[in-house]
C-alpha cells in the first residue's frame, strides 16, 4: 500500500534499529481514511475465504480490524491485554511477552465469542517477534476454530515473527514490509 508507506515515511519516528514509533498513524492517533483503505485491502485479500469473525489484540489492532470486519460484514472480537473483575471467568487466557511494551501480559477472550465453527481472520497492527500473535493462535486452536489467515498492517521483516507463521503454513498478508531501520533510515522490502 503506497499510501501507508508514504504516511510511514512522513510521520513515523525511528526509536532504535528495532523500534519504529507510529503513534500518529495507527497506534494513538488514527487516520480514519487510511484505516478504511487498510480495511478494504484486507477485505479484498480475504473476501473469498468465508471469514466468520475478525480477531485482534487490544488496543492498536482494533481500528484496522474493525475496518476489515465492517467491510467483511462479520463481528470483531479483540483479546483484552489483562484480566479484570469484569472479564468473563470462562475465558481463554494466554500469557505473552510484548516486544514494544517490554512486559508480559495476559491475552483474554471470553469463550462465548469463539467456537469451533468459526473461520478466523487475525489482524494485527505490527508484527515483530510474533509473541502476541502466537498467543492468539494458541487461543484459536484451543477453541477449535480455524485460523484462515493473518492480516498484518506493518511487518518488520528483519524480525522473525511473520516468517515463523509462514513456516507453520499459516497465510500471512502484510500490507507493508520493513526490511531495515538501521542507520536511522526506513527501508521497505518489496
CORSULVEN-V617563 format. One line per field, one symbol per residue. burial: # if it has 24 or more other ideal C-beta (glycine too) atoms within 12 Angstrom, else .. A space follows every 10 residues. Layout:
# CORSULVEN-V617563
burial->???
This chain:
# CORSULVEN-V617563
burial->#..##.##.. ##......## ##..###..# #..##.#### ###.##..#. ########## ########## ##.#.##### #......... ####.#.### ....#####. ..##...### ########## ########## ..#.###### #########. ###.#....# ########.. #....#.#..
